[in-house]
Amino acid sequence: MIASVDVFELFRAQGLDLLADHADDLPEEYRGYVEDTYRRGAVEVLRDQQMRSEVYDAIQGVFGGYDLLVTPTLACLPVPNGENGLTAGPSDINGVAVNRLIGWCMTYPTNYTGNPAVSVPAGLAEGALPVGLQIIGRRNDDVGVIAAASAMERLRPWRDSYAHCTARRL
């Protein structure tokens, strides 16, 4: 959330106070996270950075023996978009409590570490729900990630499989 606070502060420096002037336009849970971040002390911020380093180190450790890390894009089946702009997923995955906003998104740790990644269509679950495959590469290996995504599309062309999605209401 520190990055979000940085964005709010950048807007504030330009004369636009999003939290004061547009708080009702932000999803309630997200606004709560941002407000909580403003209240955090230095020790809590340091703990967050230590956790980020642990996640980063763990992912980098995988690349000691592998060129790519492949994961599902989501830890659950797709969830409906919220009418208020907030897409909240399940509160637990396989009996483990997760954050309803990001805990089910397998892309979040990769965003956290800065590794290049892409999500490619991997098929349909239950006949109609699109599922994705996330391909993660070593730092600065964007070309390798894009090449792997291209190979996946050649091996499993997906364009026609998702035609029914264009007719669905978002």
ABEGO torsion letter per residue (X at the ends): XAAAAAAAAAAAAAGBBAAAAAAAABBAAAAAAAAAAAABBAAAAAAAAAAAAAAAAAAAAAAAABABBBBBABABBBBBBBAAGBBBBBABBGGBBBBAAAAABAAAAAAAAGBBBBBBBAEBBGGABBBBBBBBBBBGBAAAAAAAAAAAAAABBAAAAAAAAAABBX
